[in-house]
Amino acid sequence: MTNSPDNWLSWKESRDRVFSDPTGFLAITDLVWLTQEPQEIKGLSGSWYADGITIHVIDSSKGEHVWDLDKLGDTSFELDGIKVELAVRGGSAVVRPRDPNSEMLKSFSGVKTFDYNPEFSVVAKLELNDAPKEVVVGSIIEGMTQGYVSPGVLVFELNGETHRLIAFEKASSQDLTVYFKDATSGKTSYGTARSVTANHQPDGTFLLDFNFAGNFPCAYTDFATCPLAPVENNLKVAIEAGESKPDRRNTADGIKEQVSN
């Protein structure tokens, strides 16, 4: 990837496609944590419960269906015109209905971004750890954590100051992934983290172009389990580049306006 406005526009279009997916995150209407107590899920038939990470649904007309997620892993299927996602998050079984007619999906008109600014495209050097190490980060779900392998820290200059960001390995790639916060977080950008790819260069450095910094789904919905940025990755500088705070957010109480300040 090169830091060009044309590539940025193509990236922005690809992000629009991600969030306008009729079975994507904006189609999710609920995040239901199952227990041993049967419960109804809005928009779905039957009574749902879990025994560990084995999910059961009892339907008065169709009997009982069972999914052992220990064997299946995360899975999905169609029911009542809705894609039903069954997953394990934090050791618990969850159900997420994905409705292509959801109001949040209908209201989406494209990702919001800051204007493209070449000043936020920088060259970074990787300071390697003695050995790759696991970095555990929190989640927007209290008590849930996620672990990532970090080869080291990316070091770069911006606005005359030196900055450092813990980087994570990217599967089957020499590129690295960075989760970060900055001085815009919770104001004009989403509060918990954005993600940006550090592109490996032939000379061993990395192109870190914050114009390509994207939001996690949690910027749009309460019905996701996104990671937080490592506490060390809270930049003091304002990164006014990449995706900004969306206008709306889907919550258990309906769609709410999000005000940038």
Helices and strands as residue ranges (DSSP letters): H 5-19, G 25-27, E 32-33, E 39-40, E 47-51, E 54-59, E 63-68, H 69-72, E 75-79, E 82-89, E 92-98, H 103-107, G 118-120, E 121-138, E 145-158, E 161-169, E 176-180, E 194-200, E 206-209, G 210-212, E 214-215, G 217-219, G 231-233, E 248-251, E 254-257
